[in-house]
Amino acid sequence: MKVIAELSQRYGKEEKENERAEELHQRLTERLGKEEREWVLALIDEKDMERLKAQEENFQRGFKLGLRLGWEAFVCEDEPYCF
């Protein structure tokens, strides 16, 4: 439970949420064989990678949009007093 408390403190998750994850992990460990656990963990890793890739793409798109909006707001060609 020390790991759960540390993760809760570091990432701001409530301990109840982490306890639930730990409980589910324990149940899977008890009921699945080694090969099945490896499959489940591989599936979780793949889904996490998909989510991470989507987050990175969304950040990049948002950053580019912000740059374009900033450029349009501060660059003007037809006024004598521009920033």
C-alpha positions in Angstrom: 0.0 0.0 0.0 3.0 2.3 0.3 3.3 2.5 -3.5 -0.4 3.4 -3.8 0.0 6.2 -1.3 3.1 7.5 -3.1 1.4 7.4 -6.4 -1.6 9.2 -5.0 0.6 11.9 -3.6 2.6 12.3 -6.8 -0.2 12.2 -9.3 -3.1 13.6 -7.3 -5.3 10.5 -7.5 -7.5 9.7 -4.6 -6.5 6.6 -2.6 -9.9 5.1 -3.2 -9.3 5.1 -7.0 -5.8 3.5 -6.6 -7.2 1.0 -4.1 -9.7 -0.1 -6.7 -7.0 -0.5 -9.3 -4.9 -2.5 -6.8 -7.9 -4.7 -6.0 -8.6 -5.4 -9.6 -4.9 -6.2 -10.2 -4.9 -8.6 -7.3 -8.0 -10.4 -8.6 -6.5 -10.8 -12.0 -3.3 -12.1 -10.6 -5.2 -14.7 -8.6 -7.4 -15.9 -11.4 -5.3 -15.7 -14.5 -2.3 -17.8 -15.4 1.0 -16.3 -16.3 0.4 -16.3 -20.0 -3.1 -14.7 -19.7 -1.7 -12.0 -17.4 1.0 -11.2 -20.0 -1.7 -10.8 -22.6 -3.8 -8.5 -20.4 -0.7 -6.4 -19.5 0.2 -6.2 -23.2 -3.3 -5.1 -24.1 -3.2 -2.4 -21.4 0.2 -1.3 -22.6 -1.1 -1.0 -26.2 -4.1 1.0 -25.1 -1.9 3.3 -23.0 0.3 3.9 -26.0 -2.7 4.7 -28.2 -3.9 7.2 -25.6 -0.4 8.7 -25.2 -0.1 9.1 -29.0 -3.5 10.8 -29.2 -2.6 13.2 -26.3 0.7 14.1 -28.1 -1.1 14.7 -31.4 -3.8 16.9 -29.7 -1.1 18.9 -27.9 0.8 19.5 -31.2 -2.4 20.5 -33.0 -3.3 22.9 -30.2 0.1 24.4 -30.0 0.2 25.0 -33.8 -3.3 26.6 -33.6 -2.1 28.8 -30.8 0.9 29.9 -32.8 -1.2 30.7 -35.8 -3.7 32.7 -33.7 -0.8 34.6 -32.1 0.8 35.3 -35.4 -2.5 36.6 -36.8 -3.1 38.8 -33.7 0.3 40.4 -33.5 1.4 40.6 -37.2 -0.3 43.2 -39.4 0.9 44.5 -42.7 -1.6 47.2 -43.4 -1.3 49.4 -40.3 1.7 51.6 -39.6 1.9 50.8 -35.8 2.1 47.1 -35.5 3.7 45.0 -32.8 
